[in-house]
Amino acid sequence: MQGKKFFILGLSALALTAAVSLAACGGGGNNAGGGGRDTYTMEAEYVDIADVKGSGLSSDQSGYNLIYGDGTQEQKDLGWSSGYYVGYTYTAEFRLDFVFTADKAASATIIMRLGSELGELLLTPDNFEVSLNGTPINYASMTVENSESMAAMKFADKTLTNSASLVQGENTISIRILENDLRSGSTGGPTIDCIKIQTDAVLDYKENTDNPAQRGGI
């Protein structure tokens, strides 16, 4: 079964969607979830990011300027889905919300595609909180491998849970950086490429594909 990815089209009050086949986020492979499930990919750079606060190694960034990449084929070939990702997560003020709707209540697998420029990161619910509809996911600790630089970022899929419970209607997966010592004694976090949701529910969400073009604005 092919994965599905949805786009809100036009300004009509009627939400029109188009399903397209796609490879797994950031790389090749089968995007079918198995067991009658489809895999839905939500890009970090296309969520509502305008008011998100962040910090990096040498500068603080916020909003659209958290997005790294130029959308080139070379960057896609590095494994950055759509050729972008979200960085500058080195502050406890960082929060990113992935909002979507489900046509029914259903079980789901939640996968995050993460990278690091801070060395090998050990993420736990105590330093990297991921919640579904306000309830933190008690995932097992996971290691995110190091990359040489932001320009050479490498991403890997990390499965948080195979038994998330989606509700019918609106759902929100929220990522929060908690106070930690991942950055040589100060707060750090991973870079974020996308999340994947595997479920037999039909999901719908809005992608703000013009977000990268807003960088550098007031």
N, C-alpha and C positions, 0 to 999 in steps of 0.2 A: 504494500500500500504506500502510495506516495505521501510525503509530508505536505502540509498546507501552510501557506503564508498569506495573510490578509492585508489588504490596503484599503483605507477609506478613500473613496473617489468622489471628487466634486464637492459642491457646497449644498447639495440637496439635503433636506431633513431625512430623506431615506438613505440609510447607510448601504451603499453598494459595495460589494466585495468581489475580489477576483482571486481565485486560488491558483497558485503556480507551483510547479515542482521545483524543489531546490535540494542541493546537497547539504550535508550536515554543516552546521555553522562553522565557518572558518576553515573548512577542509572538505575533502571528498568523503564518500562513504554512503551507506544506506540511511536515509532519513526516516524510514518507517519505524514506528515505535514497537511493533510486534504485538501479538495478542489482540489485534483489532484496534490498536492505538495509532494515532498520527502524532508526529512531532511538529510542534509550533515553535518557531524561532523569533524571539523578540530582541532586537538590537538595542544595546545600551545607549548608543548615540542618538536613537530616534525616539526616546521617551520624552516626557515633558521635563526638560532639564534646565529651563530658564532661571529658576531660583535656587538651584543646587549649589552649595558652597563646597570648595575644595582647597587643597594645598599641595604643592609639589616639593621637590628637593631644593629648588633655587627660587621659586616664586609661588605666590598664591594665585589661584585661578578660580573662576566660578562660572556658572551658567554654561553657555555654549562653548566657552573657551576651555572647558574640561575635555572637549573632544579632540583626540589626536589622530592624525592621518589625513590623507588627501584623496582617498577613494581610488587610488591607482591600481592597475592590475598587478603591479609588483607587490604592493602592500596586501592585496587579496591573496597573492601567492604565498605570502608569509604566514597566512592563516588568519588574517584579520577579516572577519566577515564584513562585507560591504566596503572594506578598505579603511575602516575607522575603528576606534575603541575609546573608552572613557578612562582617563587617568586622573592624577592629582587627588587621590583619595586619602591623603595623609592628614586627616583632621576628624575629630569626633563630631564635627558639624556636618559631615557628609552623609547624605541620605538620597537614595535613588528608588523611585517607585515605578514598577511595571504594572500597569492597569489594563485589565482585559475582561471580557465577558465570556461566560460559558452558557451553552444552551440547556445544561442540566447539571445537577450535582453529580460529581464523578471523582474517582481516584485518579491521581496523577503522579508521575515521576518528574522531579525538578532537577535540572542539570544547569550548572553555571560554567561558563568558559572564562577562565581567569589566567592572568599572567603576573609577573613581578619584576621590578627593577631594584628591589631591596634585598636581594639574596633569596635564599630558600625560605619561604614563609610557612609557618605552621598556623593555620587558621582554625579557630574553635568558636563555638557560640559565645564565648566570653570576650572575644576581640573583633569578631566579624559576624554581626547579627543578620540573619535572613528570616523574615517573618512572612506568613501567609495570612492575610486578613487580620492582622494585629497580633497573631500568635506566633512567637518565635519557633523556628524549626530546630529541634534538638538533634542536629546532624553530628556524625562522627568527625573527629579532627581530620583535617586534610592538608597535605603539603602541596604548595604551589612552587614550581621550579623557577630558578632565576633566569633572567635574560640579561644580555650585555648592556642594553640600553633601551630607551623607549622606541627608538627607530628600528630596533631589531627584536621587538617584543615577540615572544613565543607564548601561545595560549594552549591550554589543555582543558578538556571537559572534566568537571568534578560533579559527581552525583550527590546531591544533598539528601534526597529521600525518594523512596519508591512508593510511598503511601500517603502523599498529600491529599487532603480532602477539599476539592473545589466546591463552591456553592453555585447554585443556579443564579445567573445574573452577574453582577460586578464582583471581581476578585482583584486583590492587590498583593503583589510580592514586593516587599520592601527590603532594601539593603541598607544597613547602617554600620558605620565604622565606630566601634567603641574605644574608649581610652585604652591604650596599650603601649607596649615597648618594642613594636616590630621594626621601628626605624631607629636602630642604635639607641634605644632607650626612650624614644619619643613615639608618638602615634604614627602608624603606617597602615598600609592596606594594599590589596592587589589592584591591578588594572583589570577592567571589566569589558569583555567583548560582547557577550550576549547571554541570555538564558534560553534554555529549551524546556518546553513542557510537553511531556508525552501523556496523552489521555485519549479516551474514546469520546469525550465531549467535543462539540464544535466550538472553537474559540474564535473570538473576534477582537481586534484591537487597532488603535490608530498609530500609524507610524509618521512621525514628523520628519520626513526625509529632507526638509530644507534646513534642519538644525545646523549642519556643518557650515552652510553658507552664511549663518548669522554670526559666526565668530568674528571678534574684533569690533562688534557693535557696542553701542552705549547701553 
